[in-house]
């Protein structure tokens, strides 16, 4: 696991290559195995591989999502706030587990923050995605994870560049 963490980097450029069905199935399984508070499982996942939809999702906010149009897959991670008061945390855990699973399968990925972002001056990113994907109003969008075969190589962060001052022992 530590090697996956060491090598995982945000990938924003992808090869024009589909992801094999068995790898998509592993990503689905990983998402569904994510832990959740009190085992409520408030999350919902929308796997998008339609190129037109990916291009539209890539415009969900002005910055930080455009690379989604080049990904083979976008996983929209949503939660039902009426089921759990910690749906955000549960969806965040699922998001990173999807990313780590993608890494273990030889795929690149990148998190796209959706919650509390704007599509434009009038419409939130969440509202835009809800309308685009027919998501019920009570289901909230936390993130999208872009997944595909990496067209870029990013070197792991050296251990001496880790912010060790952020770790405290016993007291702050």
C-alpha positions as CSV (number, residue, x, y, z in Angstrom):
1,X,0.0,0.0,0.0
2,X,2.8,2.5,0.8
3,X,4.2,2.0,-2.6
4,X,0.9,2.9,-4.2
5,X,0.8,6.0,-2.0
6,X,4.3,6.9,-2.9
7,X,3.7,6.6,-6.7
8,X,0.2,8.1,-6.9
9,X,0.1,11.5,-8.5
10,X,-2.7,13.5,-10.0
11,X,-2.9,12.7,-13.7
12,X,-4.5,15.2,-16.0
13,X,-3.5,13.9,-19.5
14,X,-4.8,10.6,-20.8
15,X,-4.2,8.2,-23.7
16,X,-7.0,7.7,-26.1
17,X,-7.5,4.2,-24.9
18,X,-10.5,2.5,-23.3
19,X,-10.3,0.9,-19.9
20,X,-10.9,-2.9,-20.0
21,X,-14.3,-4.0,-18.6
22,X,-12.6,-6.1,-15.8
23,X,-10.7,-3.0,-14.6
24,X,-14.0,-1.0,-14.6
25,X,-15.5,-3.8,-12.6
26,X,-12.7,-3.6,-10.0
27,X,-13.2,0.2,-9.7
28,X,-17.0,-0.4,-9.1
29,X,-16.2,-3.0,-6.5
30,X,-13.7,-0.6,-4.7
31,X,-16.3,2.1,-4.6
32,X,-18.9,-0.2,-3.2
33,X,-16.5,-1.5,-0.6
34,X,-15.7,2.0,0.8
35,X,-16.4,2.2,4.5
36,X,-19.1,4.6,5.7
37,X,-20.2,5.9,9.1
38,X,-22.5,3.5,10.8
39,X,-22.5,1.4,7.6
40,X,-25.2,3.6,6.1
41,X,-23.5,3.8,2.6
42,X,-25.1,7.1,1.6
43,X,-23.1,7.3,-1.6
44,X,-24.2,6.8,-5.2
45,X,-21.8,6.4,-8.1
46,X,-22.3,7.3,-11.7
47,X,-19.7,5.8,-14.1
48,X,-19.5,7.9,-17.3
49,X,-17.7,6.6,-20.3
50,X,-19.7,8.4,-23.0
51,X,-17.3,10.9,-24.7
52,X,-20.0,13.5,-25.2
53,X,-21.1,13.4,-21.5
54,X,-17.4,13.5,-20.4
55,X,-16.9,16.6,-22.5
56,X,-20.0,18.2,-20.9
57,X,-18.9,17.2,-17.4
58,X,-15.5,18.8,-18.2
59,X,-17.3,22.2,-18.2
60,X,-18.9,21.8,-14.8
61,X,-16.6,24.6,-13.5
62,X,-14.4,27.2,-15.1
63,X,-11.1,25.7,-13.8
64,X,-9.9,22.3,-12.8
65,X,-12.1,19.9,-14.7
66,X,-11.3,20.4,-18.4
67,X,-9.0,17.4,-18.5
68,X,-12.0,15.1,-17.9
69,X,-12.8,15.3,-21.6
70,X,-9.7,13.3,-22.3
71,X,-10.3,10.7,-19.7
72,X,-11.7,7.3,-20.6
73,X,-13.9,7.3,-17.5
74,X,-15.4,9.8,-15.1
75,X,-16.8,8.5,-11.8
76,X,-19.3,11.0,-10.3
77,X,-19.4,10.5,-6.6
78,X,-22.6,11.6,-4.9
79,X,-24.2,11.3,-1.5
80,X,-27.6,11.4,0.1
81,X,-27.5,14.0,3.0
82,X,-30.9,12.8,4.1
83,X,-29.4,9.5,5.1
84,X,-26.2,10.6,6.8
85,X,-24.8,13.8,8.3
86,X,-21.3,12.7,7.3
87,X,-22.1,11.9,3.6
88,X,-19.2,14.3,2.6
89,X,-16.7,12.3,4.6
90,X,-18.1,9.0,3.3
91,X,-18.0,10.2,-0.3
92,X,-14.4,11.5,0.2
93,X,-13.3,8.1,1.4
94,X,-14.9,6.4,-1.6
95,X,-13.2,8.9,-3.9
96,X,-9.7,8.2,-2.6
97,X,-10.3,4.5,-2.6
98,X,-11.3,4.7,-6.3
99,X,-8.1,6.6,-7.0
100,X,-5.9,4.1,-5.1
101,X,-7.6,1.2,-6.9
102,X,-7.0,2.9,-10.2
103,X,-3.3,3.3,-9.3
104,X,-3.1,-0.4,-8.4
105,X,-4.6,-1.3,-11.9
106,X,-2.0,0.8,-13.8
107,X,-4.4,3.7,-14.4
108,X,-4.0,7.4,-13.7
109,X,-6.6,9.5,-12.0
110,X,-7.4,12.9,-10.7
111,X,-10.0,14.2,-8.2
112,X,-12.3,17.0,-9.4
113,X,-13.9,18.9,-6.6
114,X,-17.6,19.7,-7.3
115,X,-19.2,20.5,-3.9
116,X,-19.3,24.2,-3.3
117,X,-18.0,25.1,-6.7
118,X,-19.7,27.2,-9.4
119,X,-20.4,26.3,-13.0
120,X,-21.0,30.0,-13.8
121,X,-22.4,33.1,-11.9
122,X,-25.9,31.6,-11.6
123,X,-25.5,27.8,-11.5
124,X,-23.5,25.7,-9.1
125,X,-21.3,22.9,-10.5
126,X,-23.5,20.5,-8.6
127,X,-26.7,21.8,-10.1
128,X,-25.2,21.6,-13.6
129,X,-24.2,18.0,-13.1
130,X,-27.5,17.1,-11.5
131,X,-29.4,18.4,-14.5
132,X,-26.9,16.8,-17.0
133,X,-27.1,13.4,-15.4
134,X,-30.7,13.4,-14.2
135,X,-29.6,13.2,-10.5
136,X,-32.4,13.7,-8.0
137,X,-32.3,17.0,-6.1
138,X,-31.7,15.3,-2.7
139,X,-28.6,13.5,-4.0
140,X,-25.6,15.8,-3.7
141,X,-22.5,15.7,-5.8
142,X,-19.2,15.6,-3.9
143,X,-16.6,15.0,-6.7
144,X,-15.7,13.4,-10.0
145,X,-12.7,11.2,-10.3
146,X,-11.2,11.2,-13.8
147,X,-9.6,7.9,-14.8
148,X,-7.7,6.6,-17.7
149,X,-4.3,5.5,-19.0
150,X,-1.8,8.2,-18.2
151,X,-0.3,10.1,-21.1
152,X,2.1,11.9,-18.7
153,X,4.6,10.6,-16.2
154,X,4.9,12.4,-12.9
155,X,7.6,11.4,-10.6
156,X,6.8,10.5,-7.0
157,X,7.4,13.2,-4.4
158,X,10.7,12.5,-2.6
159,X,10.4,11.6,1.0
160,X,12.5,14.6,2.0
161,X,9.9,16.9,0.5
162,X,7.1,15.6,2.7
163,X,5.8,18.3,5.1
164,X,6.9,16.5,8.3
165,X,6.2,19.6,10.3
166,X,2.5,18.8,9.9
167,X,2.8,15.7,12.1
168,X,2.7,16.2,15.8
169,X,3.3,13.8,18.7
170,X,1.0,13.8,21.7
171,X,0.2,17.6,21.5
172,X,0.1,20.2,18.8
